[in-house]
Amino acid sequence: MVECFVPYGEKRLVTLPDSSRVWINSGSILIYPEKFTGDTRMIYLSGEANFPVTKKPDKRFVVSTNKLNIEALGTVFNVQAYLDLPKITATLEEGKIKMETKMGAKQSLILIPNEQVIYDNKNQRFTKKVIDAKRVALWKDGYLIFQEASLGDILHAIEKRYDVTVQFDSGKYEGRTFTVKFFPEETLPEILDILKGFILDFNYAIKENTIYIY
C-alpha cells in the first residue's frame, strides 16, 4: 500500500495506478495499493480530495472514509472527511456517485451533478442540497470558497491552509452561515480582516502560531 500524507499549508496531485488523478488537500491522508487487482479499486481517505476518475466499467472505484463508502460511477467528485470535523461532505461535479454507510442501519443514496450531501456523524443522517459543484473544487487552485458555511467550517479551512490553530467560542456564532470567497494571493491577516469586516462581533489577535477570535 502507498500512503500519501499532505502537511498543513500544502496540496498535492497524485496519479493512481489506473491513471486517475487525485488532488489531495492539506492535512489529508490518502492510502491506495501499488496496483489495483480484482473488480474493485478501493482507496482510503482521511481529509479532503478531489477525484476525476478514469472510467473502467468493469472495476468499481470506491473511496472509503471513517463512516462512509463513496462509489464513483465514472465521474468527477470531491470528498471532505477530516476526522476532526463532525461531518462528511461529498460534492458531485460530473457523472454519478453512490454513498453508503459502513456502520449501523444501512443507508445509501445516489448523487447527480451539482448535488452535495452532508453526512452528520453524530445523528447518522444525510442532508442533500443543490450547489455550484465546480466552485467547491477551486481549493485546488488556491481559492477558499464557502457557500452558506458556518464560521467553524471557515476557520477549519484556514487552519489547514495556513498551518495555524484557531481558538474561538463556537456558541457565539451558532446558527449563522456565511458565503465568501478568498483568493490565492490573500494573506492570513487579509483574510481575517475580511471576516472582521462583515461578521458582527468578530475580532482577532495573532500570537505566534495561534489565532484568538473574540
C-alpha positions as CSV (number, residue, x, y, z in Angstrom):
1,M,0.0,0.0,0.0
2,V,1.1,3.6,-0.7
3,E,0.4,6.2,1.9
4,C,0.4,9.9,0.9
5,F,0.3,12.5,3.6
6,V,-0.1,16.2,2.7
7,P,1.0,18.5,5.5
8,Y,-0.9,21.6,6.5
9,G,-0.3,24.5,4.2
10,E,0.2,22.3,1.1
11,K,-1.8,20.4,-1.5
12,R,-0.6,17.6,-3.8
13,L,-1.5,15.9,-7.1
14,V,-1.2,12.1,-7.2
15,T,-1.7,9.7,-10.1
16,L,-3.3,6.4,-9.1
17,P,-2.4,3.0,-10.7
18,D,-5.4,3.3,-13.0
19,S,-4.3,6.8,-14.2
20,S,-6.9,8.6,-12.2
21,R,-5.5,11.9,-10.9
22,V,-6.3,12.9,-7.3
23,W,-5.8,16.3,-5.8
24,I,-5.3,16.0,-2.1
25,N,-5.9,18.9,0.3
26,S,-3.8,19.9,3.3
27,G,-3.9,17.8,6.4
28,S,-5.1,14.8,4.5
29,I,-4.0,11.2,4.1
30,L,-4.7,9.0,1.1
31,I,-3.9,5.3,1.1
32,Y,-4.1,3.2,-2.1
33,P,-2.5,0.0,-3.5
34,E,0.5,0.0,-5.7
35,K,-1.6,-1.9,-8.2
36,F,-5.4,-2.4,-8.4
37,T,-6.5,-6.0,-8.5
38,G,-9.9,-7.7,-8.7
39,D,-13.1,-5.9,-9.7
40,T,-12.8,-3.0,-7.2
41,R,-10.5,0.0,-7.0
42,M,-10.6,0.7,-3.2
43,I,-8.8,3.7,-1.7
44,Y,-8.9,5.2,1.8
45,L,-9.2,8.9,2.6
46,S,-8.9,10.9,5.8
47,G,-9.2,14.6,4.9
48,E,-10.2,16.1,1.6
49,A,-9.5,15.2,-2.0
50,N,-10.9,15.8,-5.5
51,F,-11.3,12.8,-7.9
52,P,-11.5,12.9,-11.7
53,V,-11.9,9.2,-12.0
54,T,-10.7,7.2,-15.0
55,K,-13.7,5.2,-16.4
56,K,-13.4,1.5,-16.1
57,P,-16.9,0.0,-16.1
58,D,-15.7,-3.5,-15.1
59,K,-13.8,-2.1,-12.0
60,R,-15.7,-0.2,-9.3
61,F,-14.0,2.9,-7.8
62,V,-14.7,3.2,-4.1
63,V,-13.4,5.9,-1.6
64,S,-13.6,4.6,1.9
65,T,-13.8,7.1,4.8
66,N,-14.2,6.5,8.5
67,K,-18.0,6.4,8.2
68,L,-18.9,6.1,4.5
69,N,-18.1,4.3,1.3
70,I,-18.4,6.5,-1.7
71,E,-18.6,4.7,-5.1
72,A,-17.9,6.6,-8.3
73,L,-19.8,5.7,-11.4
74,G,-17.4,7.3,-14.0
75,T,-17.2,10.8,-12.6
76,V,-15.6,13.9,-11.0
77,F,-16.3,14.5,-7.3
78,N,-15.0,16.0,-4.1
79,V,-14.9,14.3,-0.7
80,Q,-14.2,16.1,2.6
81,A,-13.8,13.6,5.5
82,Y,-11.5,15.1,8.1
83,L,-11.5,13.2,11.4
84,D,-11.7,16.5,13.4
85,L,-14.9,17.5,11.7
86,P,-18.3,16.1,12.8
87,K,-19.5,15.5,9.2
88,I,-18.5,14.1,5.9
89,T,-19.3,16.1,2.7
90,A,-19.4,14.8,-0.8
91,T,-20.0,17.0,-3.9
92,L,-20.6,15.7,-7.4
93,E,-19.4,17.7,-10.4
94,E,-19.9,15.1,-13.2
95,G,-21.4,11.6,-13.6
96,K,-22.9,9.9,-10.5
97,I,-21.7,8.7,-7.1
98,K,-23.3,6.3,-4.6
99,M,-22.8,6.9,-0.9
100,E,-23.4,4.1,1.6
101,T,-22.9,4.0,5.4
102,K,-20.5,1.5,6.8
103,M,-22.0,1.1,10.3
104,G,-25.4,0.8,11.9
105,A,-28.5,0.6,9.7
106,K,-27.5,0.6,6.0
107,Q,-28.3,3.9,4.3
108,S,-27.4,4.8,0.7
109,L,-28.2,7.4,-1.9
110,I,-27.1,8.4,-5.4
111,L,-26.0,12.0,-6.3
112,I,-26.4,13.7,-9.6
113,P,-24.3,16.7,-10.8
114,N,-24.3,19.8,-8.7
115,E,-25.7,18.0,-5.7
116,Q,-23.9,18.0,-2.3
117,V,-24.6,15.6,0.5
118,I,-23.6,16.1,4.1
119,Y,-23.5,13.1,6.5
120,D,-23.8,14.0,10.2
121,N,-21.6,11.6,12.1
122,K,-23.5,12.0,15.3
123,N,-27.1,11.6,14.3
124,Q,-26.1,9.4,11.2
125,R,-28.3,11.3,8.8
126,F,-27.8,12.6,5.2
127,T,-28.7,16.1,4.1
128,K,-28.7,16.9,0.4
129,K,-28.7,20.3,-1.4
130,V,-28.0,21.8,-4.8
131,I,-24.9,24.0,-5.2
132,D,-22.4,25.0,-7.8
133,A,-20.1,22.0,-7.6
134,K,-17.2,23.5,-9.7
135,R,-16.7,26.2,-7.0
136,V,-16.1,23.5,-4.3
137,A,-13.1,22.1,-6.1
138,L,-11.4,25.5,-6.6
139,W,-9.3,24.8,-3.5
140,K,-7.0,23.0,-6.0
141,D,-6.2,26.4,-7.5
142,G,-5.6,28.1,-4.1
143,Y,-9.1,29.6,-3.6
144,L,-11.2,29.2,-0.4
145,I,-14.9,29.4,-1.3
146,F,-17.7,29.0,1.1
147,Q,-21.4,28.8,0.4
148,E,-23.7,29.2,3.4
149,A,-20.9,27.8,5.6
150,S,-20.6,28.0,9.4
151,L,-17.8,30.1,10.9
152,G,-16.4,26.8,12.3
153,D,-16.1,25.4,8.7
154,I,-14.3,28.6,7.5
155,L,-11.9,28.6,10.4
156,H,-11.2,24.9,10.0
157,A,-10.1,25.5,6.3
158,I,-8.0,28.5,7.4
159,E,-6.2,26.2,10.0
160,K,-5.4,23.7,7.3
161,R,-4.3,26.3,4.7
162,Y,-2.0,28.3,6.9
163,D,-0.9,25.7,9.4
164,V,-2.3,27.6,12.4
165,T,-4.5,26.9,15.4
166,V,-7.7,28.9,15.9
167,Q,-9.3,29.4,19.3
168,F,-12.9,30.6,19.3
169,D,-16.3,30.3,21.0
170,S,-18.4,28.3,18.6
171,G,-21.6,29.1,20.5
172,K,-21.2,32.8,19.9
173,Y,-21.7,32.3,16.2
174,E,-24.1,29.3,16.3
175,G,-26.9,29.3,13.7
176,R,-25.2,31.8,11.4
177,T,-23.9,31.0,7.9
178,F,-21.6,32.9,5.6
179,T,-20.9,33.0,1.8
180,V,-17.4,34.3,1.0
181,K,-14.6,33.8,-1.5
182,F,-10.9,34.2,-0.7
183,F,-8.2,34.5,-3.4
184,P,-4.9,32.5,-3.5
185,E,-2.8,35.6,-3.1
186,E,-4.5,36.8,0.1
187,T,-2.5,36.5,3.3
188,L,-3.8,35.3,6.6
189,P,-4.2,38.8,8.1
190,E,-6.0,39.9,5.0
191,I,-8.5,37.0,5.3
192,L,-9.1,37.7,8.9
193,D,-9.6,41.4,8.2
194,I,-12.3,40.5,5.5
195,L,-14.1,38.3,8.1
196,K,-13.9,41.1,10.6
197,G,-15.4,43.5,8.0
198,F,-18.7,41.6,7.6
199,I,-19.2,39.4,10.7
200,L,-20.7,41.1,13.7
201,D,-18.7,40.8,16.9
202,F,-15.7,39.3,15.1
203,N,-12.3,40.4,16.4
204,Y,-9.0,38.6,16.4
205,A,-5.4,38.5,17.7
206,I,-2.5,36.6,16.4
207,K,0.1,35.2,18.8
208,E,2.8,33.1,17.2
209,N,1.0,30.2,15.5
210,T,-2.4,30.7,17.3
211,I,-5.3,32.9,16.3
212,Y,-7.7,34.0,19.0
213,I,-11.2,35.1,17.9
214,Y,-13.1,37.2,20.4
